[in-house]
Amino acid sequence: MHSTHLLLEEPIRMASILEPSKPSFFPAMTKIVGTLGPKSRTVEVISACLRVGMSVARFDFSWGDVDYHQETLENLKMAIKSTKKLCAVMLDTVGPELQVVNKSEHAISLEADAFVVLTPDQEQEASSKLLPINFSGLSKAVKPGDTIFIGQYLFTGSETTSVWLEVAELKGDDVVCVIKNTATLAGSLFTLHISQIHIDLPTLSDADKEVISTWGVRNKIDFLSLSYTRHAEDVRHAREFLSKLGDLNQTQIFAKIENIEGLTHFDEILLEADGIILSRGNLGIDLPPEKVFLFQKAAVYKCNMAGKPAVITRVVDSMTDNLRPTRAEATDVANAVLDGSDAILLGAETLRGLYPVETISIVGKICAEAEKVFNQDLYFKKTVKYVGEPMTHLESIASSAVRAAIKVKASVIICFTSSGRAARLIAKYRPNMPVLSVVIPRLKTNQLRWSFTGAFEARQSLIVRGLFPMLADPRHPAESTSATNESVLKVALDHGKASGVIKSHDRVVVCQKVGDASVVKIIELED
């Protein structure tokens, strides 16, 4: 990567490296998705996570039942109330995930060069000689010489808690494997991954559909993380399913790219999905290690140009058990930000990690430091060039608002929006100041009752880099007279002042609709 991507000036930067990081109201422009679980489900811990910068809570249904997750969600609602911090909800499906079933939960010791049998008979007891799995078609999918990886719930890649197997022979439905490294598998569930093999299971399983249509509908989920997305058809199928579930027709679908199949069809998946999650744990097993960074950079660039959020996973694994990340991990987080990622997703680090709050806090600080040297000028030119001419009306307004904000050194961009699209387009150009997206609710009816839209749109911008939503009073329509707009603007400015992003004599760029026209204006604040 050429050094012009960074704004590192000598000797100024050297001195500023020694300055302590300053706390601010928005910990970072890059968003943090935290997975809630055993170590992060009390009201106190969730409140602390929200305060240090978590803006999306992820609920992973590959373990835990509906009641367990509901209890966690109720605690999240209480935490949101007490901290007054908005937080979106993401439901993560299980998908065609292959699992080893260990009912007894006893630790299983596997010795290098010994043999172990993988069997679809789930009634069998798991042992060092036999591992029952949840898939009957394994013997048809693999051939001798294929590599199989087994790890606890998530792939740590640690050679003592996860194991590499090589297929030795096929016996009916059973698969006999030779163990490549000595390891101990602990816990009730291990994930099984076969390198570069197609698994003939639906992306949205019946169990997933059941969870979405009950828990998902009841809690009006903002995001659906579609695990193991392999084709654009997977996203279309999920969208069709959501469209029949009342409010969930507004739920955004984030395609989770986890294997070679998803990577091969990346461009068409990106067209269909609302955002992309790069599941680097699984991808790191499917791809040679030296190729992972290439895919990350290419995929994030494509998401950026399409104006769709890119989310990176598996950044600070070591913080599951440690209070500080490794140097490589800290650099990795910063590089994800410099590549253009919208959000960092924390899995085991917050789910079962010992330091969920500290992890979110440290990741947020690293993101904030990286954002200071993000080369916005280069990024802006690249994006404008990619979009080409003639630009659409909205795209032109969004890029103009960002250009104006940079030229006048505005402290914030305020955007009035009802669908959230205008604000997302402004954020696409990655301005180096926060974008306050004032979501104006719209009244809609199903002939039986009135309801307001807006809450979904506001929460869904919580995963977009640099976008900070606030809900306006529903009595103010988005396309309105200058008088009502002035009063909504005053509320937005007051919110900015209270949160410390706007001070006296600051300049603010405002983007709004007046009648049929879109207007970008620059205002300078009095005392």
N, C-alpha and C positions, 0 to 999 in steps of 0.2 A: 504494500500500500504506500502510495507516494506521500511524502511528508507534508505536502500542501493541504492534506485533509485536516491538519491540525493548525490551531492558532497558537503556537508556542513561540513566544518572542524572548530572545535573550537580551539583556540579563533580567528583564522585568519579571518573567515567570519564575526564575530561580528564587527571587526574594519572596514572591507570593506563595511559593510552595511551603515556606516556613510559617506563613500566617495561619492561625487556627481557623477552621471552617466556621462561618457564621450561621447561627440558626435562623430559619425564616418560616413564615406562615405555611408556605408550600414547601415541604422538605426538598422536593425535586420536581422537575417537569416530567421526568420519566415516571411511569406509574408502577405500582407494586401490587401483584396479585398474591394473596396469602392463602394457603390451603389450611382450612380449620380442621382440627382433629383432637386426639387425646390431650396433647400438651397446649392446645390453644382454643379451648372452647368455653372457658368461664367468662363471665361478663367483664371481670377485671382485666384478664389477659387480652381479650378482644378490644376492650377500650384502649388499652396501652398500644396495641397494634395499630388502631385507627389514628391515634395521636402521633405516632412516629411515621405514618405515611402509607399504610395499607388502604387502597381505595376499591379493591375488588376482593370479595371473599369467595374462595373456590371450595365446592363440596364434591369430594371424590367418592363416587358410588362403587368403586371396586372393592370397598370394604365398608362395614357398618351398615345398619339397616335404616329404613326411612324414619323411624321414631328417634333414633340416635341423632341423625342429621337435623331433624325438626327441632329437637331440644337445643342443638348448637345454634340454629338459625334464630330461635326465640331470644337466645342470649345476645346474638349479634344485633337484633332489633333494639334491645335494651341499651346496648353499648352505643349504638348510633344516636339514640335519644339523649343519653347522658353526655356524649362528647360533642354532639351537634355536628358530626362529620358524616357526609353522605358516603354510602358504600353500596356497590353493586353486587349481585349474586350470580355466580357462575356454577352451572351444574356440569360435572365432568362424567361422561358416560363410560361404561366399562368397555363396550365394543367387543371385537373378536379377540379378547385378551386370553391367552392360554395360561392356565394356572396349575400349579402343583397343589393338591389338596392334602393338608396335614392336620387331620381332625384332632389328633392327640396333642398337638402343639409341642411335642417333645423336640428338642434339637436333634438334627440329623447330621451325623459326621460322614463325610465322603472322602475316601482316600485316593490319591492319584494312582492311575494305572489299574484300579479295580474296575469291575463292571457294575452297572446299575440298569434296571429295567424300567422303562416308562410304560405304564399301562392305563388304558381308559377305564378300567374297573375301579370306580371311586369308592367301592365298599371296602377295598383293601386298606390295610394300615400302612402309612408311609414309614419307610425304614432306609437304612443305608444301602439295601439291595434292591428296593422297589419304591418307585414314586408314582402314585396315582395322579392322573391329570384329567382336566375337564373337557377333553376333546377326543372324539373317537376316530377322527380321520388322520391321526399323526402318521401312522405307518404307510398311508397312501401318499402323504405329502413329502416325506423325506426319503433319502437314499443313503446307502453306506458312504461315509466320508463327510456328510453334512455336519455343520457345527450347530450345537444347541447351547443356549446360555440360560442359566437359572439363577435368579437373585431374589432377595427379599423385597417384595412389593415394588421397590424401585431399584434400578440397577446402579449400585454404588461403583461397580467396576473394581471393588476391593477384592483381592484374590483370596481373602479368608472368609468372606461372607457370601460370595457368589461363586458359581462353578461353571466351567466350560466342559461340555461333553462332545464326544465325536461319535456319530452313529456307526455302530459296528455291524449289526445285522438286524433284519426284520423277521419277527416270529408272529405270524397272524396279525392281530391288532397291536401286539406289543413291539416296542422298539428297544433293542439292547444297545447300550452305549458304553464307551470306555471313558473313564473320568480323567480329565487332563490336569486338574490341580486339586490339592487337598483343601477342603473347606468345610465349614459348619453352617448349615442352614437353620436359622432360628425363627420361630413365629408360626402362624397358622396358614400363611399364604405366601407363595413365591410365584413370581411371574416367570413365564418360560418364553424365550424368544428364539426363533430359528432364523438364522441369517439368510436373507434374500429368498424366502420361500413364500408362495401365495397360500394363505390360509382360507379355505372355502367356508367362511362363516359370514353372516350379515354384519355390516358396520354398525347398524342400529339393531341390537338384539331385542327379543321380546321383553326381557327383564328391563332393558333400558327404556323401552316404550312405556312399560308399566310405571316406572319411577317418574318419567316425564309427565305422564297423564294424571298422576296423583300428586306427588310432592311438587313437581314443577309447576303445575297449574295452580295449586293451592298457594304457592309462594311467588307466583308471577316472576319467574326467573328472567334475568336480563340477558344472560349469555348461556348458550349451550356449547360446551367444548366437545366436539365430535371426535372421539378417540379413533385412531387408526383410519383416518380418511384416506382412501386409496384412489378414488375417482371423483369427478365432478358430480356424477350421478348420486354418490353417497350424500352430498350436500343437498341436491335437489330433492331426494327422497325424504331427508330429515325436515326440509322446509315444508314439503307437502304435508308431512305428519303434524308439524307444529301449526300449520294454517287452520287445521280443524279443531284446535284446542283453545278457542276463545282468545283471551289476551295474549297467548303465546305466539300469535301471528306477528307480534312485534319483537319477539326474542331474536337476538342476533346469533348467527351460527359461526363459531370459530372452528375452522378445520385444523385438526391436530395432525401434523405431518410426522409420522413415526417410522416409516420404512421406505425402501427403494420404490415401491409401487406409488406411494404418495408423491415421492420426489419426481418420478418420471412424468406424472400427470399434473405437476405443480401449477403450470400456467392456466389450465382449464379449471382447476380447483379454485385458484385465486379469483377467477372471474365470477364464480358462483358464491363463494363464502364472503362473510362480512369482515373477517379477519383471519389471521393465521397464527397458530401456535407451533413453534418449532420444538418438537420433543427430542431434545438432544441426547437424552438417555438412551432411548431405543435407536435413534439414528446413528449414535456413536457405535452401536453394535452392528447395524446393517451396513454401515459405510466403513472403509478403511479410516483409521484415526486421522491420517494426513489430509483427508478430503472434507472433514466435518466443517472446518472454518470456511472453506470455499462455498459450500452449500449455504451456510449461514449468511455470508456476505451477499451472495447472489439473491437469495430469497428475501432478505430484508430490503434490498434495493428495489426489487419488484413490488413488494408491498408498499414501500414509500411512494413509488411513482403512481401506483394505483390509488393512493390515498386510503389504504386499508391498514388497520393496526397490525403490527408484527410483535409477537410476544416470544421471548426467549426463556427456556427453562434450564434447570440444572446448572446453576451458576456457583453456589457456595455450599456444595455437598458437605464439606468438612465441618460446617457450622452446625450440623445435626448434633455433633458431640462437643464442639469447641466454641469458645467465646470469640475467636478471631478467625477470619478466612485466611487461606494461604495466599502468598503473594500472587501466584498464578491465577487464583480465583478473583482476587481484587482487580487484577489487570483485565481479566475476562469480562467482568461486569462493565468496566469502563469502555472496553472495546465494543461491547454490545451497544452501548449508548452512542459511541462514535460511528458505529455502522448505521445507526438510525432507528434502533428498536424503540417501540412505543412503551413496552412494559416488560418487567422482569417477573417471571412466575416462580414462586418459592413452593416447593412440594414438601418433601420429608423435613426440610429445614424448619418449617413452622408446624407441620402436622404432628410429627413425633419427636422433633428436635428439642433439645434442652433449653435453647435460648431463642424462642420465636420473636420476642420483641427486639432483642439486641440485633438479630439477623436483619429484620426489616430496617432498623435504624441505620446499620452499617451500609447495607445495600443502597439505601436512600442517599447517604452521604457520598458514597463513591459516584453515584449517578450525578449528583449535583456538581461535583468537582469536574467530571467529564464534560458536562453540559457547558461549563465555562470556556472550554477550548474547542467546542464543536464548531467547525467552519461553516457558519450559516450562509455566508456570502456564496461560497462555492456550491453548497447544497441548493440554494435558491436558483442560481443560474442553471444548474443541472436539471432541476424540476421544470423550470419554464421551458427549457430547450426540449425536454422530453414531451411535455404537453403539446408543444407546437402551436401553429396558428392556422386558422382563426381559433381563438379560445372560446369556450362557452361563456355566456354572460356571467354566470356565477363564479367560474374559475378566474375570470378576468378581475372581478370585484375582489375576490379573496386575495389574489396575488398583489393587487394594488394596495389593499389594506396593509399587508405585511411590508411591502416596499416602503409605504408612507411611514409606518411605525418605526422602521429601522432608520430611515432618513432623519426623522425628527427626534429620534431616541426616546420614543414613547415608553412609559413604564408599564403599560398594559394595553391590550386590544379588547374592546368590549363589543360583542357581537349579539344582536337580537336574532333569535331563530325560533321556529316552532317545530321543525322536523329535526333540527340539529345538523342538517347537511352543510349549511353555510359555515358554521363554526368548525366542522371537521375539515372543510376545504381550506380554511385559514390555517388550521393546525398542520395541514399537509405541507405547507411551505416552511414549517419549523421556525417560526419567529423566535427570537431569543428573549422575548418577554411573555408572561402568561397571557392566555386568551380566556377572558371571562365570558362564558357562553350563557347569556340570559335566555332561558327557555321560556317562551310565552305559551302557556297552555291553550289548547283549542277545545271548544265544546263539541262533543259528538253525541249522537243518539242512536239507539237501536230500536226506536219507536216505542220502547217500554220505559226507558229511563235515560236521564242525561248523565254524561260522565266527561271528565276532562282528560285530554292526552297531555303528555309533557313529562310525567315522572320517569317513564321508560327512557325517553330521549335524553333527559338530564343524567340519569345513572349510566347510560351507555357511553357517555363521553368520558367516564371515569377511567377508561382503559386507553384513551388517546393521549399521546404525549403533549404536554403544554396546555391541555384543555381543562378548565375548571368551571363546572356548571353551577348555576343558581336558578331556582324556579321563581319566575315573576308572578305577580298577582294575576289571577286569571281574568280580572276585569279589564286588563289592558291587552287588546288584540295586537298581533305582531305587525300587521299592516294597519297603521292607525294615524291619527292626527298628530301634529307635532307636539301638542300640549300633553297628551297622555304619554308620548314617548319621552318627553322631558322628565316626567315624574318617575318612569321606570328607570331612566338613566341615572336619576338622582339616587335611587335605591341601590343601583349597581355600583355607583361611585362610593356611596357610604359603605357598602360591603367591602370594596377595595381598600378604603381608608382604614376601616376597622381591622382588616387582616394585614395591614402594613405594606400592601403592594403599591398603594398610591399615597403620595405626600403632596403638600402644598407646592404650587408652581410646576407640578409634573405635567407632561403632555400625555393625552390619552387619545387613541384612535378608536372611533366608533363606527361600526358597520351596521346599517339597518335598512329596512324597507320603508319607503314613504310612498303610499299609493302603489303604482306599478313599478316605480323606479327603486333601484338599490343605491344607497348613498354611503360614501365613506367620508367621514369628517374628522378633523383634528381639533381637539379642544385643549385649552391650557387652563389649569385650575387656579383659582384665586386662593387666598389664604383660607 
